[in-house]
């Protein structure tokens, strides 16, 4: 009985002590490492592996600063300027009588051919036989020469130059000296034709050049006849004696 009582008493004494002893922590579920085993053997506290550091948050993208916008102040457009249209004067009816009078007052342009009268022909430095219907006239003279034309109905047949230096010869042909003149003879299929003549004088005009214009058939034959009739006039000395041409 004493032994039973002693055991009960021992249990009663041990119960409060057991109640005051803190409960042991639950065993760790983490697998012990070599360091933990070493600490346990050395009596150190258990090693708890640190939790992995969280990944750094991505850096925010750099802020995009908008480029400055250039602003240009434009002056307000003014009203459109329209050039004034000149006024058109109304057409004034022309009196037919007045118009005819104005046209009659305008002198016609002077003709390059001026027919020579009888006295003017007599004063020429040469003589020529003109068939019926022909006339001789002068063109526009130069400073020291004159060109004459022998025509019929406005068509020139023979031209005559009187001046210091002519352009003889103007035709290609045979040059011959005939009756005190130099003559160019052109040979063609229908015969020989005397196409131009040159006279030389001791006094002005020193050269008289006669040539046939471009004609055909009977007209050219008539022009050759007129050209061959040209002859120089003798100059008259102050004493009234003729001098050599």
C-alpha positions in Angstrom: 0.0 0.0 0.0 2.8 2.4 0.8 4.3 1.8 -2.6 1.0 2.6 -4.3 0.6 5.7 -2.3 4.1 6.8 -3.1 3.5 6.3 -6.8 0.3 8.3 -6.8 2.0 11.1 -4.9 4.8 11.1 -7.4 2.4 11.4 -10.3 0.6 14.3 -8.6 3.8 16.1 -8.1 5.0 15.5 -11.6 1.7 16.6 -13.2 2.0 20.3 -12.5 5.6 20.3 -13.6 4.7 18.7 -16.9 1.9 21.2 -17.3 4.3 24.1 -16.9 6.8 22.7 -19.4 6.3 24.3 -22.9 5.4 22.0 -25.7 8.2 21.1 -28.1 7.9 22.7 -31.5 6.8 20.4 -34.3 9.6 18.8 -36.2 10.7 20.8 -39.3 9.7 19.4 -42.6 12.8 20.9 -44.2 15.5 18.5 -45.2 18.5 19.0 -42.9 21.7 20.1 -44.6 25.2 19.3 -43.7 25.4 22.6 -41.9 22.4 21.7 -39.8 23.8 18.4 -38.8 27.1 20.1 -37.9 25.3 22.6 -35.7 23.2 19.9 -34.1 26.4 17.9 -33.3 28.0 21.1 -32.0 25.0 22.0 -30.0 24.2 25.1 -32.1 20.7 26.3 -33.1 19.3 24.8 -36.3 20.1 26.7 -39.6 17.1 27.9 -41.6 17.8 28.6 -45.3 16.9 32.1 -46.3 14.0 32.5 -48.6 15.1 33.3 -52.2 15.1 37.0 -52.9 12.3 38.2 -55.2 13.2 39.0 -58.8 13.8 42.8 -59.3 10.9 44.5 -60.9 11.6 45.6 -64.6 12.7 49.2 -64.9 10.0 51.4 -66.3 10.6 52.5 -70.0 12.1 55.9 -70.3 9.6 58.6 -70.7 9.1 59.8 -74.2 9.4 63.6 -74.3 7.4 64.9 -77.3 9.4 67.1 -79.7 8.6 70.8 -79.4 6.1 71.8 -82.1 7.0 74.9 -84.0 4.2 77.3 -84.4 4.2 80.0 -87.0 2.0 82.9 -86.7 0.4 83.5 -90.0 -1.1 86.9 -90.6 -4.7 86.7 -91.6 -5.1 87.0 -95.3 -6.4 90.2 -96.4 -9.0 90.7 -99.1 -7.9 89.5 -102.6 -6.7 92.4 -104.7 -8.3 92.3 -108.2 -6.6 94.4 -110.8 -9.0 96.8 -112.3 -10.1 95.9 -115.8 -9.6 98.8 -118.2 -12.8 100.0 -119.6 -13.2 99.3 -123.3 -14.4 102.3 -125.2 -17.4 101.5 -127.3 -16.7 101.2 -131.0 -17.3 104.4 -132.9 -18.8 103.9 -136.3 -16.5 105.3 -139.0 -18.0 107.5 -141.6 -17.3 105.9 -145.0 -16.7 109.4 -146.4 -14.0 110.2 -143.8 -12.4 106.8 -144.2 -12.1 107.2 -147.9 -10.6 110.7 -147.4 -7.9 109.4 -145.0 -6.9 106.6 -147.4 -6.7 109.1 -150.3 -4.4 111.4 -148.2 -1.8 108.6 -147.7 0.8 108.8 -150.4 1.8 105.5 -152.0 5.3 104.2 -151.4 7.7 105.5 -154.0 8.5 103.0 -156.7 12.1 101.8 -157.2 11.7 102.3 -160.9 11.4 105.9 -162.2 10.9 106.3 -166.0 13.1 108.9 -167.6 11.8 111.6 -169.9 13.4 112.7 -173.2 15.8 115.3 -171.7 16.8 113.0 -169.0 17.6 110.3 -171.5 19.7 112.7 -173.5 21.8 113.5 -170.5 22.7 109.8 -169.9 26.4 108.9 -170.3 25.3 106.2 -172.9 22.8 105.9 -175.7 20.4 103.0 -176.4 17.8 102.1 -179.0 14.4 101.3 -177.4 11.9 99.3 -179.4 8.2 100.4 -179.2 6.6 99.7 -175.8 9.9 99.9 -173.9 11.0 102.5 -171.4 14.2 103.2 -169.5 14.3 104.3 -165.9 16.6 104.5 -162.9 16.4 102.6 -159.7 17.5 103.8 -156.3 21.0 105.3 -156.9 24.0 104.7 -154.7 26.5 107.3 -153.5 28.5 107.3 -156.7 26.6 105.0 -159.1 23.2 104.5 -160.8 21.6 101.3 -162.0 19.1 101.7 -164.9 16.5 99.3 -166.1 15.0 98.8 -169.6 11.5 97.4 -169.2 8.3 96.5 -171.1 5.0 96.1 -169.1 7.0 96.0 -165.9 9.3 93.2 -167.0 13.0 94.1 -167.0 14.9 93.1 -170.2 18.3 94.8 -169.8 20.1 96.3 -166.8 22.8 99.0 -167.1 25.3 100.0 -164.3 27.0 103.4 -164.5 29.7 104.0 -161.9 33.3 103.7 -160.8 33.6 99.9 -160.6 31.2 97.2 -161.7 30.9 93.5 -161.0 31.7 92.5 -164.5 31.5 89.7 -165.4 28.4 88.0 -163.9 28.0 85.3 -166.6 30.4 82.4 -167.2 31.4 82.4 -170.9 34.0 83.4 -173.5 35.4 86.9 -173.1 35.8 88.8 -176.4 36.8 92.4 -177.4 34.2 93.7 -179.9 33.9 97.3 -181.0 35.6 98.9 -178.0 33.8 96.8 -175.5 34.4 93.6 -173.5 31.7 91.1 -174.2 30.9 87.8 -172.6 29.5 85.2 -175.0 27.7 82.1 -173.7 27.4 79.0 -175.9 24.2 77.0 -175.5 22.4 74.3 -177.4 20.6 76.8 -179.6 23.7 79.0 -180.4 25.9 81.7 -179.0 24.5 84.5 -176.9 26.1 87.9 -176.0 24.9 88.2 -172.4 26.8 91.2 -171.1 29.1 94.1 -172.2 31.5 96.4 -170.4 32.5 99.9 -171.5 35.4 101.8 -169.9 35.7 105.6 -170.0 38.3 108.2 -169.1 35.8 110.3 -167.2 33.1 109.5 -164.7 31.3 107.2 -164.8 34.4 105.2 -165.7 32.5 101.9 -166.2 29.2 101.2 -167.9 28.1 97.6 -167.5 25.3 96.2 -169.6 23.7 92.7 -169.1 20.7 90.7 -170.2 18.2 89.5 -167.6 17.1 85.9 -167.3 14.7 85.5 -170.2 13.8 82.8 -172.7 13.0 82.5 -176.4 12.0 85.6 -178.3 12.2 87.8 -175.3 15.8 86.9 -174.7 16.7 87.6 -178.3 15.0 91.0 -178.1 16.9 91.7 -174.9 20.2 90.8 -176.6 19.4 93.2 -179.5 18.7 96.1 -177.0 21.9 95.4 -175.1 24.1 95.4 -178.2 22.6 98.8 -179.2 24.1 100.5 -176.1 27.0 102.8 -176.8 28.9 105.3 -174.7 28.7 109.0 -175.3 31.8 111.0 -175.9 32.7 113.4 -173.2 32.9 117.1 -174.3 36.0 119.2 -173.3 35.5 122.8 -172.0 36.6 124.1 -175.5 33.9 122.2 -177.1 36.1 119.5 -178.6 35.1 115.9 -177.9 37.4 113.7 -175.9 37.9 110.0 -176.0 35.3 108.1 -173.9 
